[in-house]
Amino acid sequence: MKRRFTDQQIIAMIREQEAGLKTSEVCRKHGISDATFYKYKAKFGGMTVSDARKLRVLEAENANLKRLLAEAMLDNAALKELATKNF
């Protein structure tokens, strides 16, 4: 079963490991694999909870802007194709 951890929980896991607990013990305690832990550490290592929240907001904004850009480019391509046709 796939579990979703909050940013605060992930940062707490990383802090436990940085405090001296072995990585395997942290992973066993929270029911995740070593690979998942290191993926979390690569993304959230050195962050505070507020930094992680800001990151989530920026990622959502970036996704929205990418979607808007794709729609604008599609509209632009359709208008160019329509302008080149001879009626």
N, C-alpha and C positions, 0 to 999 in steps of 0.2 A: 504494500500500500504506500502510495506516494504521500509524503507529508510536506506541508508548506510551513516554513518557519518565518517569523517576522524578522525584520531587520534587527530589532533589538535582541531577539533570541540568538541570531547568528553572531552578532558582535559579542554577546556574552560568551558564546562558545569559544570564540577566538581569544577573548581575554583569559578564559580558563587555561587554555593551552599556553598562552604567553606567561601566565603566572607560575608555570612549572609543571602542570599536569601533562602526562604523556598524551600524544595525539590519539593513540589507539584507545586510551581510557575515555577521552572526551567523546570520541566517535561512538564507542560502545554505550556510554551513558545517554547519549541523545539519539541513538539508533540510526546513525548515518555511516556511510562508507568513508574511508580515508580520502578517496578521490573527491567526494562531495565536500568534505571539510576543506581540502586544499583549493577547490574551486571557490568556495565561500571566502577563504582567506585571501585569494588573489583579488577578489572583487571588493571585499570589505575591510581588508587588513589596514590598520592605521586610522580607521574612521571612527567617529563618534556617531551616536544615534542620530543627531541632528544633521550630520553630514550625509548619512544614508538617506534620510528623508529628502534632503535637497537633491540627491542623486536621482531618486525615484521621480520627483517632480520634473527634473530636467529631462529624464528619459521619456516621460509621457509627453512633454512639450515637443521634444525632438521627433517623436513618432507622429504627432499631429502635423508638424511642419512638413515632414517627408510626404505624408499623405496629401496635403494641400499642394505641394510642389508637383507630385505625380499627376494630380487632377488637372492642374494648370498646364502642364506639358502635354497632356492628352488633348485638352481643348485647343491648344495652340497647333498641334499637329493636325487636328481635324479641320481647323480653319484654313491652314495652309493648303491642305488637300482640296478643300472646297474652292479656294481661290484659284488654283491652277487648272481646274476643269473648265472646259469650253462648253457653253450651253448653246 
